[in-house]
Amino acid sequence: MTLAYHILDVFTERPFGGNPLAVVLDADHLTTAEMQTIAREFNLSETVFVLKPTSAGHTARVRIFTPSRELPFAGHPTLGAAILLAELRATNGNGDNDAIIALEEEAGSIRVGVRMRANSVSFGEFDAPKMSSAAVEAISEPEELAAAIALIPVELGFENHKPSLMRGHSTFAFLPISNLDVMSQVKVMPQHWARAFTDHGVDGVYLYTRQCVRAHSAFHVRMFAPDLGVPEDPATGSAAASFASIIHQFDVLPDGTHKRAIEQGIEMGRPSAIQLTMTVARGKLEGVRIGGHAVRVAEGTLRIYVPSAAGLPLGGPSGRS
């Protein structure tokens, strides 16, 4: 059996920036174990498997895997898969196209608006799924948190922003960092990480500061998820969606629509740009939208072998860029 796959760079307008994503098409006959094995083979932060939808009105069903486990929702896989499907279905290959791609995910139905323009990189935007819990919780002691990322407690926090925990489809710890110089010094300290984060059920640790490299950015961020098999992530749409609650909590946004540009991946040499749009009504955060570009950089074929006496049922990817 052979399956087509594509590699996209997501949350960027340029190849080899942003967050790379593998999308495997026509994956209905793969088992969960096979999907996990393939995701581990690609070894990207996430791999998406596209299947036939189970309900009318949807474009596709998708399953999302990190190298170590399946996720109910993730931002850059949602955006990248939708943009790819829109491009593959576009009726006017050399002109302007707009599409709505409706995806079935474990977290629910997500509709992605995709804008395709001649001589331009495709852009997509989606409403983030509602979180099961939007409460902002305190997390650990500053000394534990700082030790886990090779900092000292005084380097955590700015203005009224304090370390917080958000539980939703994934659980993120949000750590405000005093400035860009401190952000560049961060590194994961395994001997302290488990007590500060893993023991609290944290999937990823999202560090942010108002000091930015790009003039138009509102926040500079880094995200680490070693427990998911992701040492550092170049762009994290799901965490950005949860970050909206952090911004609303500490910045006390007034009613209306608020846009924030988030830069990420710069320390990794994979600069990313995430557009975060928040809608506040009657003092409550009512809606969150995540937007960004994605560009295709490679495509190829997965060869899936019949189980052999050596016990190796799966082949590997072959492709071209």
Buried (B, 14 or more C-beta within 10 A) or exposed (E): EEBBBBBBBBBBBEBEBBBBBBBBBBBEEBEEEBBBBBBBBBEBBBBBBBBEBEEEEBBBBBBBBBBBEBBBBBBBBBBBBBBBBBBEEBEEEEEEBEBEBBBBBEBEEBBBBBBBEEEEBBBBBBBBBEBEEBEBEEBBEBEBBBBBBEBEBEBBBBEEBBBBBBBBBBBBBBBBBBEBEBBEEBEBBEEBBEBBBBEBEBBBBBBBBBBBEEEEBBBBBBBBBBBBBBEBBBBBBBBBBBBBBBBBBBEEBEEEEBEBBBBBBBBBEBBBBBBBBBBBEEEEBEBBBBBBBBBBBBBBBBEBEEEEEEEEBBBEBEBEE
